[in-house]
């Protein structure tokens, strides 16, 4: 979301930092952190909805996760294509999934140039409503569909990266494409098993 290309899901992982500490023994995991997303953005999913998805997955897929952060972004960074939809970051005993908010107008900005067909195809199960205005090209979403995308695709994709990292499958600088393919395959396998239709909730209701 926000940008120039769909691959801003998990690129540049080795240059990103966190300042969190690992949960203490006995503390409930994952720890949820929720930022105020600002008036131009909202989080399409709630903590309880994320927990529900986690509860549908095998324990060995998610019991290493320490934090899930609903993290705010700057509107200027979003419009410049510098933001991530979500990301996975690890280090110092922390396994963190970050979910970033979505624009309140439900327009996923794709840039000035018409997006490539492969980008549109990536989102086709959720929306195909490609439009253009004075600010450029965008995909128009409904609250229901962006919720489904976050829960059934984005969250699972980042969980796939976390499993890859924890079990040290393809987690190296030289295997970026294998890493992305593995996370995408994880989504393909597990989305059907966690899928459920969600009613749109009030914006920012966490």
LINFEN-V419402 format. One record per pair of residues at least 24 apart in sequence whose C-alpha atoms are under 7 Angstrom apart, sorted by the first residue. I is the first residue (numbers start at 1). J is the second residue. Records with the same first field share a line. If there is no record, write none. Layout:
I=J  J
This chain:
1=84  85  108  109
2=78  79  81  83  108  109  110
3=78  79  80  81  82  109  110  111
4=81  110  111
6=119
8=84  85
9=84  85  86  87
10=87  88
13=89
21=94
22=66  93  94
23=66
29=65  66  67
30=65  66  67  68
31=66  67  68
32=67  68  69
33=68  69  70
34=69  70  71
35=70  71  72
36=72
37=72  101
40=103  104
41=101  102  103  104
42=101  102  103  104  203  204
43=101  102  203  204
44=102  143  146  147  203
45=147
46=205  206
47=206
50=151
53=194
56=194
61=163
64=95
65=95  96
66=94  95  96
67=95  96  97
68=96  97  98
69=97  98  99
70=98  99  100
71=98  99  100
72=100  101
73=100
86=154
87=158
88=158  161  162
97=158
106=140  141  142
107=138  139  140  141
108=138  139  140
109=137  138  139
110=137  138
111=136  137
112=136  137
113=137
143=200
144=198  199  200
152=191  195
153=187  191
156=187
157=183  184  186  187
160=186
